[in-house]
Amino acid sequence: MPQKKSLVTVEKTINLFLFANHQRLKMTKSISISFIVRIILLVALTASFVQFEAFYKQKDSILNIAYGLNTFLTASVLISIGHFILVKLYNSRNEHQVVRGNFVLGITRVATVGNVFFIIVSVMIALGINPKDFITSMTIVAMAIAVIFREYITNMISGLIIMFSDQFSVGDRIKIGEYQGKIVDITLANLVVRDEDDDAVMIPNNLVFTATLVNKTSQKSNKIVVKFELPVDHAVAVEELEQYFKPLFQNNPNLDHGQGFSVKIADLAKDFVKYKVEVSTISSSNRIHQQVQSKILNEVLQFKGRLN
């Protein structure tokens, strides 16, 4: 049993490792190119303040542009260094564990927001606007903007909470409301889920905290429960259904025959009887689960056809 349980998580472990490794490679490539370019530009710009001091004093507009660019480059370099150190510490602490990747994703999104903020500040400085005075004078307008974009702001906050939590991660299969599928990305606005029809479904982050969410990947369960209904006038005994399904379960290589299977009555209504079939597979793989469910439902349709 311990060996079987370890095999159960192989697929998910590989997916999470590849995602974390992709984040590391992307981070390393970014630092090796753009970071070096920004360092060179910052050093050159700082040196120009000393070499061309007289020129800058004569050209106020160019001086403002240089100050704005210097502000952005300084902030961007510091953000990149902070991003690199935090991700490096996180990866080293989790070197021998399965890295879910949410922390790296969250830090990357925060760094992006920080860069955008300082781009705006730098543009203000380049235009000769004092950012502090501008923010103070625009307090009422800022409040109005916050009210207008309240949904987007709360979505962003929800997105950050999701990124820094370990409830689910990119690669997990989830069901939220009427939607289900595999998470392919987590943004500040929404979850991007790839459903069974290969469509990209955008789910607002707020919905994660207001709707019931099932993380099918984190369950790590081999058990499958398939429910179906039969009209009351065509209802049959549980024993008869077990005898009908027995050949299917005995000949299916994806099932754990040691655990057996069971058919139970889940609910009894006025017009129908709801049954549920419980089986255990050899793996928690979503692909195997879907195959087994498809075969069980196909047998149910054939059984209904016999009744009719």
Secondary structure, 3 states (H helix, E strand, C coil): CHHHHHHHCHHHHHHHHHHHHHHHHHHHHHHHHHHHHHHHHHHHHHHHHHHCHHHHHHCHHHHHHHHHHHHHHHHHHHHHHHHHHHHHHHHHHCCCCCCCCHHHHHHHHHHHHHHHHHHHHHHHHHCCCCHHHHHHHCHHHHHHHHHHCHHHHHHHHHHHHHHCCCCCCCCCEEEECCEEEEEEEECCCEEEEECCCCCEEEEEHHHHHHCCEEECCCCCCCEEEEEEEEEHHHCCCHHHHHHHHHHHHHCCCCECCCCCEEEEEEEECCCEEEEEEEEEECCCCHHHHHHHHHHHHHHHHHHHHHHC
